[in-house]
């Protein structure tokens, strides 16, 4: 079942009944085109844009308990799911899809998909497919894993979706921009995965501008939008002390350095040599950054991982009511043996931020960081600092504290 199940889960149980159910489904072929399933979410493709595939995601069976675990990155992280555990859930998911132009319309399939996305609980549906689904697990560095896809002929809800009043209010407000809608729901505790579903399926924004957004794009759009909102709050806080964080998840390790300066952020993605991600003998490095004024264009090097990492950092600043300059080193190792989606980046960052060390000076913090990186990854961190835009700015930009010391 996965070695971590020998000890109690976060929920307090030592045994997960739904994981047992998934194991039985894993080797099961769907022998007919009709099935009943419990849908936890939706998926919007990007190929052939603007006429794209839209799908309702569900395992080929009704799930009586904990069906939300089929699409719950935050919960997977809390329970310390391993790669195989995530695959056991996601590989049985069937993407029952239909085609639609991105400009939303009144089709029955789209309306049903939107209700599934809006529901706070997975919804039971009866599906009728064009043909038997072919299981072909697809992985991605952005979207979450899926198992099979087939064309949808009919989808009938077997229960009323449970839509929260706040979600219904935001979706019904035809004059509320999507940026404002995302901010409202995020502050009410809705996570990025839920918000991505809402944005991608065309339920948010000004009525005349609503449209379908491919899931791959909406994931980054949500992280970026929420991040910018948090930056505006963080800029009003006092500067933080020298702090270092280290940790990770699923073979993605994060070294995070906080400096007592105004907000700036830089990410280095370090692809370790002789690994699945970098078969070469030399380290591969990608980097993007922003200063206090923010970015004017997309982070083309680190792409979605940049925004997913940044939001975790900003959540930490908001919680501590501090701001600072941040340098992040992400080490992608062979332990991360299969891409599972950008949610891994977001959750690995959050896990790293649980392990804090505070220092009295920059020199002390950097010495500790260099020793740690050399010991764990056999890498001289001076190479990174020499190319770091944020570190260069820290060294050249004097602060009031520096004048007082002088």
C-alpha positions as CSV (number, residue, x, y, z in Angstrom):
1,X,0.0,0.0,0.0
2,X,2.9,2.4,0.4
3,X,5.3,2.4,3.3
4,X,3.9,5.4,5.0
5,X,0.6,3.6,5.7
6,X,2.2,1.6,8.4
7,X,1.8,4.6,10.7
8,X,-1.3,6.8,11.3
9,X,-2.4,9.2,8.6
10,X,-3.2,12.8,9.2
11,X,-6.8,11.8,9.4
12,X,-6.0,9.7,12.4
13,X,-6.5,6.3,10.7
14,X,-3.8,3.7,9.9
15,X,-5.8,2.4,7.0
16,X,-7.3,4.3,4.1
17,X,-10.5,2.6,2.8
18,X,-10.5,4.6,-0.4
19,X,-7.0,3.5,-1.2
20,X,-8.1,-0.1,-1.0
21,X,-10.9,0.7,-3.4
22,X,-8.5,2.3,-5.9
23,X,-6.2,-0.8,-5.8
24,X,-9.2,-3.0,-6.9
25,X,-10.0,-0.5,-9.7
26,X,-6.5,-0.3,-11.0
27,X,-6.5,-3.6,-12.8
28,X,-10.1,-3.3,-13.9
29,X,-11.0,-2.7,-17.5
30,X,-14.2,-0.8,-18.2
31,X,-16.2,-3.4,-20.3
32,X,-19.0,-1.1,-21.3
33,X,-19.6,2.5,-22.5
34,X,-22.0,3.3,-19.6
35,X,-20.9,3.8,-16.0
36,X,-21.7,5.6,-12.8
37,X,-18.9,7.7,-11.3
38,X,-18.3,10.3,-8.6
39,X,-16.8,13.4,-10.3
40,X,-14.4,15.5,-8.2
41,X,-13.5,18.0,-11.0
42,X,-13.1,19.0,-14.6
43,X,-10.4,19.4,-17.2
44,X,-10.1,21.8,-20.2
45,X,-7.6,20.9,-22.9
46,X,-5.6,23.4,-25.0
47,X,-5.2,21.6,-28.4
48,X,-7.1,22.9,-31.4
49,X,-7.8,26.2,-29.6
50,X,-10.3,27.9,-29.8
51,X,-12.3,24.6,-30.3
52,X,-11.1,22.5,-27.4
53,X,-11.9,19.4,-25.4
54,X,-13.7,19.8,-22.1
55,X,-14.0,16.9,-19.8
56,X,-15.7,15.8,-16.6
57,X,-13.3,13.7,-14.5
58,X,-14.5,10.7,-12.6
59,X,-13.4,7.1,-11.6
60,X,-15.5,4.4,-13.2
61,X,-17.4,3.7,-10.0
62,X,-19.5,5.6,-7.4
63,X,-17.4,6.4,-4.4
64,X,-19.3,6.5,-1.1
65,X,-16.6,8.0,1.1
66,X,-13.6,10.4,0.6
67,X,-14.2,10.8,-3.1
68,X,-12.5,14.3,-3.0
69,X,-9.2,12.4,-2.6
70,X,-9.3,11.8,-6.4
71,X,-8.5,15.5,-6.9
72,X,-6.9,16.9,-3.8
73,X,-3.3,17.9,-4.1
74,X,-3.3,19.8,-0.7
75,X,-4.6,16.6,1.0
76,X,-2.1,14.4,-0.8
77,X,0.6,16.6,0.6
78,X,-0.8,16.6,4.1
79,X,-0.9,12.8,4.1
80,X,2.6,12.6,2.6
81,X,1.4,10.6,-0.4
82,X,4.2,9.1,-2.5
83,X,4.3,9.1,-6.3
84,X,2.7,5.6,-6.5
85,X,-0.1,6.7,-4.1
86,X,-1.0,9.7,-6.3
87,X,-0.9,7.4,-9.4
88,X,-3.2,4.9,-7.8
89,X,-5.9,7.6,-7.5
90,X,-5.3,9.4,-10.7
91,X,-4.6,6.6,-13.1
92,X,-8.2,5.3,-12.8
93,X,-9.7,8.7,-13.7
94,X,-11.7,8.8,-16.9
95,X,-11.9,12.1,-18.7
96,X,-15.4,12.0,-20.3
97,X,-15.0,14.8,-22.8
98,X,-16.8,16.9,-25.4
99,X,-15.8,19.7,-27.7
100,X,-16.6,23.3,-27.2
101,X,-15.5,26.7,-28.5
102,X,-13.8,28.7,-25.7
103,X,-16.5,31.3,-25.7
104,X,-19.0,29.7,-23.3
105,X,-22.4,28.7,-24.5
106,X,-25.6,27.1,-23.2
107,X,-24.8,23.5,-24.0
108,X,-26.1,20.9,-21.5
109,X,-22.6,19.3,-21.2
110,X,-21.0,22.6,-20.3
111,X,-23.6,23.5,-17.8
112,X,-23.2,20.1,-16.1
113,X,-19.4,20.6,-16.1
114,X,-19.7,24.0,-14.5
115,X,-21.9,22.6,-11.7
116,X,-19.3,19.9,-11.0
117,X,-16.6,22.6,-10.8
118,X,-18.7,24.8,-8.5
119,X,-19.6,22.0,-6.1
120,X,-17.8,21.8,-2.8
121,X,-18.3,18.0,-2.8
122,X,-17.7,15.5,-5.7
123,X,-20.9,14.8,-7.6
124,X,-22.4,11.4,-8.6
125,X,-23.2,11.2,-12.4
126,X,-24.3,8.6,-14.9
127,X,-22.1,8.7,-18.0
128,X,-22.7,7.3,-21.5
129,X,-19.6,7.3,-23.7
130,X,-19.1,7.0,-27.4
131,X,-16.8,4.0,-26.9
132,X,-15.1,2.1,-24.2
133,X,-12.3,4.3,-22.7
134,X,-8.7,3.3,-23.4
135,X,-6.5,3.5,-20.4
136,X,-3.4,5.5,-21.2
137,X,-2.0,7.3,-18.2
138,X,-0.8,10.8,-19.1
139,X,1.6,12.8,-17.0
140,X,2.6,16.4,-17.1
141,X,4.8,18.9,-15.4
142,X,1.8,21.2,-15.1
143,X,-1.5,19.3,-15.0
144,X,-2.3,16.4,-12.7
145,X,-2.2,12.8,-14.0
146,X,-5.2,11.3,-15.8
147,X,-5.9,7.7,-16.8
148,X,-8.3,7.5,-19.8
149,X,-10.3,9.7,-22.1
150,X,-13.4,9.0,-24.2
151,X,-16.0,11.1,-26.0
152,X,-19.1,11.9,-23.9
153,X,-22.5,11.2,-25.3
154,X,-24.6,11.8,-22.2
155,X,-24.1,12.9,-18.6
156,X,-26.9,12.8,-16.1
157,X,-26.5,14.1,-12.5
158,X,-27.8,11.7,-9.9
159,X,-27.8,14.3,-7.1
160,X,-27.9,18.0,-6.7
161,X,-24.4,19.5,-6.4
162,X,-23.5,21.1,-3.1
163,X,-22.6,24.7,-4.1
164,X,-21.5,27.1,-1.3
165,X,-23.4,30.4,-1.1
166,X,-20.2,32.4,-1.5
167,X,-19.3,30.5,-4.7
168,X,-22.8,30.9,-6.1
169,X,-22.7,34.6,-5.3
170,X,-19.3,35.1,-7.0
171,X,-20.4,33.1,-10.1
172,X,-23.7,35.0,-10.3
173,X,-22.1,38.4,-10.1
174,X,-21.8,39.4,-13.8
175,X,-20.0,42.6,-13.0
176,X,-17.2,41.1,-10.9
177,X,-13.9,40.6,-12.7
178,X,-12.2,37.2,-12.4
179,X,-9.3,38.8,-10.4
180,X,-11.7,40.0,-7.7
181,X,-13.6,36.7,-7.7
182,X,-10.4,34.6,-7.2
183,X,-9.3,36.9,-4.4
184,X,-12.6,36.7,-2.6
185,X,-12.8,32.9,-2.7
186,X,-9.1,32.4,-1.8
187,X,-9.5,34.5,1.3
188,X,-12.5,32.4,2.2
189,X,-10.3,29.3,2.2
190,X,-10.8,27.8,-1.2
191,X,-7.6,26.3,-2.5
192,X,-5.8,26.8,-5.8
193,X,-7.1,23.5,-7.3
194,X,-10.8,24.5,-6.7
195,X,-10.2,28.0,-8.1
196,X,-8.4,26.6,-11.2
197,X,-11.5,24.5,-11.9
198,X,-13.8,27.5,-11.6
199,X,-11.6,29.7,-13.8
200,X,-11.0,27.1,-16.5
201,X,-14.6,26.1,-16.9
202,X,-15.7,29.7,-17.6
203,X,-17.7,30.6,-14.5
204,X,-15.7,33.7,-13.4
205,X,-15.3,37.3,-14.7
206,X,-17.5,39.9,-16.4
207,X,-20.4,38.2,-18.1
208,X,-19.5,39.4,-21.6
209,X,-15.9,38.2,-21.2
210,X,-16.3,34.7,-19.7
211,X,-14.7,31.9,-21.6
212,X,-13.1,28.5,-21.2
213,X,-9.5,28.6,-20.2
214,X,-7.3,25.5,-20.8
215,X,-6.4,24.0,-17.4
216,X,-2.7,24.3,-18.1
217,X,-3.1,28.1,-18.5
218,X,-5.6,28.6,-15.6
219,X,-3.3,26.9,-13.1
220,X,-0.6,29.5,-13.6
221,X,-3.1,32.3,-14.0
222,X,-4.5,31.5,-10.5
223,X,-1.1,31.3,-8.9
224,X,0.0,34.5,-10.5
225,X,-3.2,36.4,-9.7
226,X,-3.3,35.3,-6.1
227,X,0.5,36.1,-5.8
228,X,0.1,39.6,-7.1
229,X,-2.7,40.2,-4.6
230,X,-0.5,38.9,-1.7
231,X,2.4,41.1,-2.9
232,X,0.3,44.2,-2.5
233,X,-0.4,43.2,1.1
234,X,3.1,42.1,1.9
235,X,4.7,45.4,0.8
236,X,3.1,47.2,3.8
237,X,4.8,44.9,6.3
238,X,8.1,45.4,8.1
239,X,11.3,43.7,6.9
240,X,12.0,40.2,8.1
241,X,15.1,38.9,9.8
242,X,17.7,36.6,8.2
243,X,15.9,33.2,7.9
244,X,16.7,30.0,6.1
245,X,14.3,27.2,5.2
246,X,15.1,23.7,3.8
247,X,12.8,20.8,2.9
248,X,10.7,19.4,0.1
249,X,8.4,16.8,-1.2
250,X,8.6,13.9,-3.8
251,X,12.3,14.5,-4.6
252,X,11.9,18.3,-5.0
253,X,14.1,20.0,-2.4
254,X,13.9,23.7,-1.6
255,X,16.5,26.0,0.0
256,X,14.9,29.3,0.7
257,X,16.8,32.4,2.0
258,X,15.1,35.4,3.5
259,X,17.0,38.7,3.6
260,X,15.9,41.9,5.5
261,X,15.0,44.0,2.5
262,X,11.9,45.1,0.7
263,X,10.1,42.5,-1.5
264,X,12.0,40.8,-4.3
265,X,12.1,37.2,-5.5
266,X,14.4,34.9,-7.4
267,X,14.0,31.3,-8.2
268,X,16.8,28.9,-9.4
269,X,15.7,25.5,-10.7
270,X,18.6,23.2,-10.4
271,X,18.2,20.0,-12.5
272,X,20.7,17.5,-11.0
273,X,23.0,15.8,-13.5
274,X,22.7,12.2,-14.6
275,X,19.0,12.1,-13.7
276,X,15.7,11.6,-15.5
277,X,15.3,15.3,-15.8
278,X,18.9,16.0,-16.9
279,X,20.8,13.1,-18.5
280,X,23.8,15.3,-19.0
281,X,26.9,15.2,-16.7
282,X,26.6,18.9,-15.8
283,X,24.0,20.7,-13.7
284,X,21.3,22.4,-15.6
285,X,20.0,25.7,-14.2
286,X,16.9,27.8,-15.1
287,X,16.2,31.1,-13.3
288,X,13.7,34.0,-13.2
289,X,13.4,36.9,-10.8
290,X,11.5,40.1,-9.9
291,X,12.3,43.2,-8.0
292,X,10.0,45.4,-5.9
293,X,8.3,46.7,-9.0
294,X,7.3,43.2,-10.1
295,X,7.6,41.4,-13.4
296,X,6.5,42.9,-16.7
297,X,6.4,39.6,-18.6
298,X,6.0,35.9,-18.2
299,X,8.6,33.9,-16.4
300,X,9.8,32.0,-19.5
301,X,12.5,30.0,-17.9
302,X,10.9,28.6,-14.8
303,X,7.4,29.0,-16.2
304,X,4.6,27.8,-13.9
305,X,7.0,26.6,-11.2
306,X,8.0,30.3,-10.7
307,X,4.4,31.3,-9.7
308,X,3.7,28.2,-7.7
309,X,6.8,28.7,-5.6
310,X,6.2,32.4,-5.2
311,X,2.7,31.9,-3.7
312,X,4.0,29.7,-0.9
313,X,6.6,32.3,0.0
314,X,4.0,35.1,0.0
315,X,1.7,33.1,2.2
316,X,4.5,32.8,4.7
317,X,5.2,36.6,4.6
318,X,1.5,37.3,5.1
319,X,1.3,35.0,8.1
320,X,4.3,36.6,9.8
321,X,3.4,40.1,8.7
322,X,6.8,40.6,7.2
323,X,8.4,41.2,3.8
324,X,11.9,40.5,2.4
325,X,14.1,39.7,-0.5
326,X,14.0,36.0,-1.3
327,X,16.4,33.7,-3.1
328,X,15.2,30.1,-3.7
329,X,17.1,27.1,-5.0
330,X,15.0,24.2,-6.1
331,X,16.9,20.9,-6.5
332,X,15.1,18.4,-8.8
333,X,16.5,14.9,-8.1
334,X,16.0,11.4,-9.4
335,X,13.6,10.8,-6.5
336,X,11.0,12.7,-8.6
337,X,10.7,9.9,-11.0
338,X,7.5,11.0,-12.8
339,X,6.0,14.5,-13.4
340,X,2.7,14.8,-11.5
341,X,1.9,18.5,-12.0
342,X,2.9,21.9,-10.8
343,X,1.0,21.3,-7.5
344,X,4.1,19.4,-6.4
345,X,6.1,22.6,-6.6
346,X,3.5,24.5,-4.6
347,X,3.3,21.8,-1.9
348,X,7.1,21.2,-1.7
349,X,7.6,24.9,-1.1
350,X,5.1,24.9,1.7
351,X,6.7,21.9,3.3
352,X,10.1,23.5,3.1
353,X,8.8,26.6,4.9
354,X,7.9,24.5,7.9
355,X,11.6,24.1,8.8
356,X,13.1,27.4,9.9
357,X,16.5,28.6,11.0
358,X,17.2,32.2,12.1
359,X,20.5,33.9,11.9
360,X,22.1,37.2,13.2
361,X,23.8,38.0,9.9
362,X,23.9,37.4,6.2
363,X,27.4,35.8,6.5
364,X,26.2,33.3,9.1
365,X,23.2,32.3,7.0
366,X,25.1,31.9,3.8
367,X,27.8,29.8,5.4
368,X,25.2,27.5,6.7
369,X,23.4,27.4,3.3
370,X,26.6,26.6,1.4
371,X,27.6,23.8,3.8
372,X,24.2,22.3,3.6
373,X,24.1,22.4,-0.2
374,X,27.6,21.0,-0.5
375,X,26.8,18.2,1.9
376,X,23.5,17.2,0.3
377,X,24.0,18.0,-3.4
378,X,27.8,18.3,-3.8
379,X,27.3,21.7,-5.3
380,X,29.2,25.0,-4.7
381,X,26.5,27.5,-4.0
382,X,28.9,30.4,-4.8
383,X,28.2,29.6,-8.5
384,X,24.6,30.5,-8.0
385,X,25.2,33.6,-5.9
386,X,27.6,35.0,-8.6
387,X,24.8,35.0,-11.1
388,X,21.9,36.0,-8.8
389,X,20.3,39.3,-9.7
390,X,18.6,39.6,-6.3
391,X,21.8,38.9,-4.3
392,X,23.7,41.5,-6.4
393,X,21.0,44.0,-5.6
394,X,21.2,43.2,-1.9
395,X,24.9,43.8,-1.8
396,X,24.8,47.1,-3.8
397,X,21.6,48.6,-2.3
398,X,22.3,50.1,1.1
399,X,19.5,50.4,3.7
400,X,18.9,52.6,6.7
401,X,20.1,49.8,8.9
402,X,23.5,49.9,7.1
403,X,23.8,53.6,7.8
404,X,23.0,53.2,11.5
405,X,25.7,50.4,11.7
406,X,28.2,52.8,10.1
